[in-house]
C-alpha cells in the first residue's frame, strides 16, 4: 500500500515537472538550495562548537592561572599566620621553660585567641603541648584544655612533625571535636598545622592546628563557577582542599590524568556517567586547581544556532519554490500583455502598453517594438512635440527666474522674523546669505571693483564664523586705496572657501589671513593664507605642475582653484601669476599678482 502510494506520488511529480520548463527550474533550485543550506548548517555547527571550545579553554586557562595564584597567596598567608607566634618572645619563652603558672598559661591562651579572632574564616584552634600532653582547644565560645596524648597517633599530627617545612595543610575533612570542646557551623573544614620549635636546639614546644572553613576559598573561586560545572582545589598529594564534585570524590580519570601529566596547565575530555565533560587544570607548587564542565554547556548555544538555521532553511525552501513560481507567472503575464499591445497597434492607438517588460528576452522584444512605434509616432507628431518642447522651455526659463527671487525673498523674511524675535544672529546671517545670493545673480561682468568682492567675501566669512562658533579668526591687511581697483569676479570668496573646506576641516580653531596691497610695479598683490593641515605633497606637486601646464588636470576637489586660474589666464595671459605653496610653519598660502594695464583697458 505504501509502495503504491509512493509510486503514484512519483508519477504525479514527474508529470508536474514535465509540464513546464519553469517547474524543472523550481525543482532544481529546491534541491540545490536544500543541499547547500544543509551542508552550511552542519559545517557552521561543528565549526562553532570548535571555536567555542577553543575560546572557552583560552579564557578559562588564563582565569584558572590567576585564581590558582590567589590560592597560592592564600596558602602563604596561612603559613604566615601559623608563624606569627614566633614573633611573640614571651609565648616562646613560656613554652621553652615549661611555665605552668596561671599568668603564663593565660598569656599563651590570649596569644592563640588573638589568632582565632584575626580571621572570620578561622573556626577552631588546637594547641598540643607534647611536654605536658595537654590539648588546648579554642572555639568562638570558650577555651579549655585537658590531657590527650592520643593526639600523637593522628595521621595529620605525624605528617606535620614529618614535614621538612614543619608546616602541613590538612585537606578537606569533617571536623574532629576532640574531648567535645565547642561546636562548628561548618562540618567540612581544612586545617593549617605548624610545629612550634626552638630553632637553636630543635626542641618541639607544641603543635598548632588552625581549622578554617572554605568560605574564603569559595570566594576566590566564585568567578569559576558554572551551572553544571565543578571547581576543585587539590593539595600537593591530590587531596581536595575544596571540591564541588558529588560526594567530595574526584573522578578517577581526572586524578589519573593529573598525576600522569607533566604540563603546568591544560585540558582534556573524558566521559562520566555517559556524558562528555571537559576538564581544565592549573598546577602550582603546592596546589592544583580544576574546573570541570559538561560539553552541553559549550554546545548549547551552537545547538540553538543550528535550530535557528533549520528554521531559516525551511523559510528559504519555501521562498525557493514561491519566487520561481512568481517569476514564471510574471513572464507569462508580460508575454500576454505584449501580444495584446501588438494586436491593438494601429487599431485602437499608435502606442503599445507602457508595462515593465524587464530586461530579458521579452524586454528586448518589447523594446524593439517600441523603437518601431517611436519612429512612426515621430513622423506623425513632430510638429506637435516641437510646440510642446517650446512651451516646456518657456516654463523652465520662467521657473529659473522665479526660484532665485523666491529664495531671496524667503531669506529676507527669515531675517525679518529673526529680528522680531530678538535673534539678531539669525537676521544678520540670513541678510549675509541674501546678499551673497543677489551678488551671484547680478554679477555678469568679468571685472568688478575690489570692494564688491571684499563685501561678498566678508559675508561668506561671517556665515562661516557663526558655523564655527566664533572659533575662526580672520586677519585682514587691505590697502583701502585699492577699493575701486577692478578684479575678476568671484576671485576672493572661492579662495577663502578653499581654506575653510580643505585647510581647516580637521582643526578645532582656524585662522585665515587676507593681505591685499599694490607692488612697486603697480601690480595688485592678493595673498590668502590659513594655518590648517596644508596640502599633501603629492597633490601640491600636481597643482604646481598644472599651474605651469594647462594639459595637466588637477583633482576634482580643487575645481574652485582651477576656475580662478583659468579665468586669470584668459583675462591677463602671461602678465598675471597664481602660485600656491605650503610654508614650513604650516598651512597653505595662495598668492595672486594682477597687472594694472587690463584695468585701464577695461575702463577705456
C-alpha positions in Angstrom: 0.0 0.0 0.0 2.8 2.4 0.9 4.7 1.3 -2.1 1.7 2.1 -4.4 1.3 5.5 -2.7 4.9 6.4 -3.3 4.7 5.3 -6.9 1.6 7.4 -7.5 3.2 10.5 -6.0 6.3 9.9 -8.0 4.3 9.8 -11.2 2.4 12.9 -10.2 5.7 14.7 -9.5 7.1 13.6 -12.9 4.0 14.8 -14.7 4.2 18.2 -12.9 7.8 18.7 -13.7 7.3 17.7 -17.4 4.5 20.2 -18.0 6.7 23.3 -17.7 10.4 24.2 -18.0 9.9 26.6 -15.0 8.8 23.6 -12.9 12.2 21.9 -13.8 14.0 25.1 -12.7 12.0 25.2 -9.5 12.8 21.6 -8.6 16.5 22.1 -9.4 16.6 25.2 -7.2 14.8 23.4 -4.4 17.3 20.5 -4.4 20.4 22.7 -4.7 19.3 25.1 -2.0 18.4 22.2 0.3 21.8 20.7 -0.1 23.7 24.0 0.2 21.9 25.1 3.3 22.0 21.7 5.0 25.8 21.4 4.3 26.3 25.0 5.5 24.3 24.4 8.7 26.2 21.3 9.6 29.6 22.9 8.9 28.7 26.0 10.8 27.5 24.0 13.8 30.7 22.0 14.1 32.9 25.0 13.4 31.0 27.0 16.1 31.4 24.2 18.6 35.2 24.0 17.9 35.5 27.8 18.2 33.5 27.9 21.4 35.6 25.1 22.9 38.8 26.8 21.8 37.7 30.2 23.2 36.5 28.6 26.5 39.8 26.9 27.0 41.8 30.0 26.2 39.9 32.3 28.5 39.4 29.9 31.4 43.1 28.7 31.3 44.1 32.3 32.0 41.4 32.7 34.6 42.4 29.4 36.3 46.0 30.5 36.5 45.1 33.8 38.1 42.8 32.1 40.6 45.4 29.5 41.4 48.0 32.2 42.1 45.4 33.7 44.5 45.1 30.3 46.2 48.9 30.1 46.5 49.0 33.5 48.1 46.3 32.4 50.5 48.3 29.4 51.5 51.3 31.7 52.1 49.0 33.8 54.3 48.1 30.6 56.2 51.7 29.8 56.7 52.4 33.3 57.9 49.5 33.1 60.3 51.0 30.0 62.0 54.4 31.6 62.1 53.1 34.7 63.9 53.6 33.1 67.3 57.4 33.1 66.7 57.3 36.9 66.9 55.9 36.6 70.5 59.1 36.1 72.6 57.1 35.8 75.8 54.9 33.0 74.3 58.0 31.1 73.1 59.9 31.6 76.4 56.8 30.3 78.4 56.8 27.1 76.2 60.6 26.7 76.3 60.8 26.9 80.1 57.5 24.9 80.5 55.9 27.6 82.6 52.7 26.2 84.2 51.6 29.1 86.4 48.3 30.8 85.9 49.7 34.0 84.4 51.9 32.2 81.8 49.1 29.9 80.7 46.7 32.8 80.5 49.2 34.8 78.4 49.7 31.9 76.0 45.9 31.3 75.7 45.4 35.0 74.9 48.1 34.9 72.2 46.3 32.0 70.5 42.9 33.7 70.9 44.3 36.7 69.1 44.9 34.5 66.1 41.4 32.9 66.4 39.7 36.3 66.2 42.0 37.7 63.5 40.2 36.0 60.6 36.5 35.1 60.3 37.4 32.0 58.3 39.1 30.5 61.4 36.6 28.2 63.2 38.7 26.4 65.7 42.3 26.2 67.1 44.0 23.3 68.7 47.4 23.6 70.5 49.1 20.4 71.7 51.9 20.6 74.3 54.0 17.4 73.9 55.7 18.1 77.3 52.5 18.1 79.4 50.5 16.1 76.9 47.7 18.7 77.2 45.5 19.6 74.3 44.3 23.2 74.4 41.0 23.8 72.5 39.9 27.3 71.4 36.5 27.9 69.9 34.5 31.1 69.4 32.6 30.3 72.6 35.2 29.2 75.0 38.7 27.8 75.6 39.7 24.8 77.7 42.4 22.1 77.9 42.7 18.5 79.0 45.3 15.7 78.7 45.0 14.0 75.3 48.2 12.0 74.5 46.2 10.0 71.8 46.5 13.0 69.5 50.1 11.9 68.7 48.7 8.9 66.9 46.6 11.1 64.5 47.8 10.9 60.9 47.8 14.7 60.4 49.9 15.0 63.6 52.5 12.7 62.2 52.6 14.4 58.8 53.1 17.8 60.5 56.0 16.5 62.5 57.5 14.8 59.5 57.2 17.8 57.2 60.5 19.3 56.1 59.0 22.7 56.5 57.3 21.9 59.8 54.1 23.0 58.1 51.3 20.9 56.8 47.9 21.8 55.4 45.4 19.1 56.1 42.9 18.7 53.2 39.1 18.9 53.4 37.7 16.8 56.2 35.0 16.6 58.7 35.8 18.5 61.9 37.0 16.3 64.7 36.0 17.6 68.1 38.5 16.1 70.5 37.1 16.0 74.0 33.9 17.6 72.7 35.2 21.1 73.2 32.9 23.6 71.4 30.9 23.3 68.1 31.3 24.5 64.5 28.8 25.9 62.0 30.7 24.1 59.2 31.1 20.4 59.1 33.7 20.4 56.3 36.9 22.2 57.1 40.6 22.2 56.4 43.4 23.0 58.8 46.8 24.6 58.7 49.2 22.8 61.1 52.6 24.2 62.4 55.3 22.7 64.5 56.4 25.2 67.2 60.0 24.5 67.9 63.2 26.1 69.2 65.4 26.7 66.3 68.6 26.6 68.3 68.1 23.1 69.8 65.3 21.8 67.5 63.2 21.1 70.6 59.5 20.8 69.8 57.4 23.0 72.1 54.0 22.3 70.6 51.7 21.6 67.6 49.4 24.4 66.4 46.4 23.4 64.3 44.2 26.2 62.9 40.8 25.0 61.5 39.4 27.0 58.6 36.1 26.9 56.8 36.1 27.1 53.0 34.4 30.4 52.7 37.5 32.3 51.6 38.5 29.7 49.1 34.9 29.7 47.7 35.1 33.5 47.4 38.4 33.2 45.4 36.9 30.6 43.1 33.5 32.3 42.6 34.4 33.5 39.1 35.0 29.9 38.0 31.5 28.7 38.9 29.1 27.5 36.2 25.7 25.8 36.4 26.7 22.3 35.7 30.4 22.5 36.4 32.6 21.5 39.3 35.5 23.5 40.8 38.2 21.8 43.0 41.3 22.8 44.7 43.7 19.9 45.4 46.7 19.8 47.6 50.2 18.6 46.8 49.1 14.9 47.4 45.9 15.4 45.2 43.7 15.6 48.3 40.8 18.0 48.0 41.0 21.3 49.8 37.7 22.4 48.2 35.6 20.5 45.8 32.1 20.6 44.3 32.1 17.0 43.0 29.3 14.9 44.4 30.4 13.0 47.5 33.6 15.1 47.6 35.1 12.4 45.4 37.3 13.4 42.4 36.6 11.1 39.4 39.4 8.6 38.9 40.0 9.6 35.2 40.7 13.1 36.4 43.1 12.1 39.1 44.9 9.7 36.8 45.3 12.3 34.1 46.6 15.0 36.6 49.1 12.6 38.2 50.5 11.5 34.8 50.7 14.9 33.1 54.0 16.9 33.0 52.3 20.1 31.9 51.6 23.0 34.3 48.2 23.6 32.7 45.9 22.1 30.0 42.6 20.4 29.2 41.2 17.1 28.2 37.9 15.4 27.6 36.5 12.4 29.4 33.2 10.6 29.8 31.5 10.3 33.1 28.0 8.7 33.6 27.5 8.7 29.8 28.2 12.4 29.4 31.2 14.0 27.8 32.9 16.5 30.1 35.9 18.8 29.6 38.4 19.4 32.4 40.9 22.3 32.7 43.7 22.3 35.2 46.4 24.5 36.5 49.3 23.2 38.6 51.3 25.3 41.1 54.0 24.2 43.5 51.5 23.3 46.3 48.1 23.5 44.6 46.2 22.1 41.7 43.1 24.0 40.5 40.4 22.1 38.5 37.4 23.3 36.5 35.1 20.6 35.1 32.0 21.3 33.0 29.8 19.2 30.7 30.2 19.7 27.0 26.5 20.6 26.8 27.2 24.0 28.3 29.5 24.8 25.3 27.4 23.2 22.6 24.1 24.6 23.9 24.4 27.9 22.1 25.6 26.2 18.9 22.6 23.9 19.1 20.4 27.0 19.4 22.0 28.4 16.3 21.5 25.1 14.5 17.8 25.1 15.3 17.5 28.7 14.1 19.4 27.8 10.9 16.9 24.9 10.3 14.0 27.3 10.6 15.8 29.6 8.2 16.3 26.6 5.9 12.6 25.9 5.9 11.9 29.6 5.0 14.4 29.5 2.2 13.0 26.3 0.8 9.5 27.9 0.7 10.9 31.0 -0.9 12.8 28.9 -3.4 9.5 27.5 -4.6 7.4 30.6 -4.5 9.9 33.0 -6.1 10.5 31.0 -9.2 6.7 30.4 -9.5 6.2 34.2 -9.2 8.8 34.9 -12.0 7.3 32.2 -14.2 3.8 33.7 -14.0 5.4 37.2 -14.4 7.0 36.1 -17.7 3.7 34.7 -18.9 1.8 37.8 -18.0 4.3 40.1 -19.8 4.1 37.9 -23.0 0.3 38.2 -22.8 0.4 42.0 -22.4 2.9 42.4 -25.3 0.7 40.2 -27.5 -2.4 42.3 -26.8 -0.5 45.5 -27.5 0.9 44.3 -30.8 -2.6 43.2 -31.8 -4.2 46.5 -30.9 -1.5 48.7 -32.5 -2.9 50.9 -35.3 -6.5 49.9 -34.4 -7.1 51.5 -31.0 -3.9 53.6 -30.8 -0.5 54.1 -32.1 1.2 53.1 -28.8 1.9 49.9 -27.1 1.4 49.3 -23.4 3.9 51.0 -21.1 4.1 48.0 -18.8 7.5 47.0 -17.4 8.7 44.1 -19.7 12.0 43.7 -17.9 15.5 43.4 -19.4 15.4 39.8 -20.5 14.4 38.4 -24.0 10.8 39.6 -23.5 12.1 43.0 -22.6 14.3 43.1 -25.7 11.4 42.1 -28.0 9.2 44.8 -26.4 12.0 47.4 -26.7 12.4 46.6 -30.4 8.7 47.1 -31.0 8.9 50.3 -29.0 11.6 51.6 -31.4 9.4 50.8 -34.4 6.4 52.6 -32.9 8.5 55.6 -31.9 9.7 56.1 -35.4 6.1 56.1 -36.7 5.0 58.4 -33.9 8.0 60.7 -34.6 6.8 61.3 -38.2 3.2 61.9 -37.1 3.8 64.1 -34.0 6.9 66.0 -35.0 5.3 69.4 -35.1 3.2 68.8 -32.0 6.2 67.7 -30.0 8.2 70.7 -31.2 5.5 73.0 -29.8 5.4 71.1 -26.6 9.1 71.4 -26.2 8.9 75.1 -26.8 6.3 75.6 -24.1 8.3 73.4 -21.7 11.5 75.5 -22.4 9.5 78.7 -21.7 8.2 77.3 -18.5 11.6 76.2 -17.3 13.0 79.7 -18.2 10.2 81.3 -16.1 11.0 78.9 -13.2 14.7 79.8 -13.5 13.7 83.5 -12.9 11.3 82.8 -10.2 13.2 80.4 -7.9 16.2 82.6 -7.0 13.9 85.6 -6.3 11.7 83.3 -4.2 14.8 82.1 -2.2 16.0 85.7 -1.8 12.5 86.8 -0.5 12.4 83.8 1.8 15.8 84.7 3.3 14.7 88.3 3.8 11.5 87.1 5.5 13.6 84.8 7.7 15.9 87.6 8.7 12.9 89.9 9.5 11.4 87.2 11.6 14.7 86.7 13.5 14.9 90.4 14.1 11.4 90.5 15.5 12.1 87.5 17.8 15.3 89.2 19.0 17.6 86.6 17.2 19.9 89.2 15.7 22.4 86.5 14.6 19.7 84.8 12.6 18.9 88.2 11.0 22.5 89.0 10.2 23.3 85.5 8.9 20.1 85.5 6.6 20.9 89.0 5.4 24.5 88.0 4.6 23.3 84.9 2.7 20.7 87.0 0.8 23.5 89.5 -0.2 25.6 86.6 -1.5 22.7 85.3 -3.5 22.0 88.7 -5.0 25.7 89.1 -5.8 25.7 85.8 -7.6 22.6 86.7 -9.6 23.7 90.1 -10.8 27.4 89.5 -11.3 27.6 89.2 -15.0 30.7 91.4 -15.7 34.1 89.9 -15.9 35.8 92.6 -13.8 34.3 94.3 -10.8 35.6 96.7 -8.1 37.6 95.1 -5.4 35.3 96.5 -2.7 32.4 94.4 -4.0 34.5 91.2 -3.9 35.6 92.1 -0.4 31.9 92.6 0.7 30.9 89.2 -0.8 33.9 87.5 0.9 33.1 89.1 4.2 29.5 87.9 4.0 30.8 84.4 3.4 33.3 84.6 6.3 30.6 85.9 8.6 28.4 82.9 7.9 31.4 80.5 8.4 32.4 82.1 11.7 28.9 81.5 13.0 29.1 77.9 11.9 32.5 77.6 13.6 31.1 79.1 16.9 33.4 82.1 16.6 36.5 79.8 16.5 37.5 81.2 13.1 40.0 84.1 13.4 40.1 86.4 10.3 43.1 88.7 9.8 42.8 91.3 7.1 45.5 93.7 5.8 44.0 95.6 2.9 45.0 98.8 1.3 41.8 100.8 1.2 43.1 103.0 -1.6 42.6 99.9 -3.8 38.9 99.6 -3.2 38.0 100.7 -6.7 40.6 98.5 -8.4 39.0 96.1 -10.9 39.5 92.4 -10.2 38.0 89.3 -11.8 34.6 88.4 -10.3 34.4 85.6 -7.7 38.2 85.6 -7.1 38.3 86.1 -3.3 35.3 84.1 -1.9 36.4 80.7 -3.6 39.9 81.1 -2.1 38.7 81.6 1.5 36.2 78.8 0.9 39.0 76.5 -0.2 40.9 77.4 3.1 37.8 76.6 5.2 36.8 73.5 3.4 40.2 71.8 2.7 42.7 73.5 5.0 40.8 73.8 8.3 38.4 70.8 8.1 40.3 68.9 10.9 41.1 72.0 13.1 39.3 72.9 16.3 40.3 76.6 15.8 41.2 78.2 12.5 42.9 81.3 11.2 42.7 82.9 7.7 44.8 85.9 6.7 43.9 88.1 3.7 46.6 90.6 2.5 45.9 92.9 -0.5 48.4 95.6 -1.5 49.9 97.2 -4.5 53.5 96.3 -5.5 56.2 98.8 -6.7 55.3 97.9 -10.3 51.6 98.8 -9.6 50.6 95.1 -9.7 47.7 94.1 -7.3 49.0 91.5 -4.8 46.4 89.2 -3.2 47.6 86.7 -0.5 45.2 84.3 1.2 46.8 82.0 3.9 45.5 79.6 6.5 47.0 77.7 9.4 45.4 74.4 8.5 46.8 71.0 7.7 48.2 72.1 4.3 48.1 70.2 1.0 49.6 66.7 0.7 52.9 66.7 -1.1 51.5 64.6 -4.0 48.5 67.0 -4.5 50.7 70.1 -4.1 53.1 68.8 -6.7 50.3 68.1 -9.2 48.8 71.6 -8.6 52.1 73.3 -9.2 52.6 71.2 -12.4 49.2 72.3 -13.6 50.0 75.9 -13.0 52.8 75.5 -15.4 51.0 73.3 -17.9 47.2 73.5 -18.6 47.2 70.0 -20.0 47.8 68.5 -16.5 44.3 68.1 -14.9 44.1 68.5 -11.1 41.8 66.6 -8.7 38.1 67.5 -8.7 38.2 68.8 -5.2 40.3 71.8 -6.5 37.7 72.9 -9.1 37.5 76.4 -7.5 41.2 77.0 -7.9 41.1 75.6 -11.4 38.2 78.1 -12.3 40.1 81.1 -10.9 43.4 80.2 -12.7 41.6 79.6 -16.0 39.8 83.0 -15.8 43.1 84.8 -14.8 44.9 83.3 -17.8 42.0 84.2 -20.1 41.9 87.8 -18.9 45.6 88.6 -18.3 47.6 85.9 -20.1 51.2 85.7 -19.0 51.0 89.1 -17.2 49.3 87.6 -14.2 50.6 84.9 -11.9 49.0 82.4 -9.5 51.2 80.5 -7.0 50.3 78.0 -4.3 52.6 76.7 -1.6 52.8 75.2 1.9 55.1 77.2 4.2 57.3 75.4 6.7 55.3 76.9 9.6 52.2 75.0 8.3 49.0 75.8 6.4 48.6 76.9 2.8 49.4 80.2 1.0 47.9 81.3 -2.3 49.5 84.4 -4.0 47.9 86.2 -7.0 49.5 89.1 -8.9 47.3 91.0 -11.3 48.6 93.7 -13.7 47.2 97.2 -14.0 47.0 97.6 -17.8 44.0 95.3 -18.1 42.1 97.5 -15.7 42.8 100.6 -17.8 41.9 98.8 -20.9 38.5 97.7 -19.5 37.9 101.3 -18.2 38.6 102.6 -21.8 
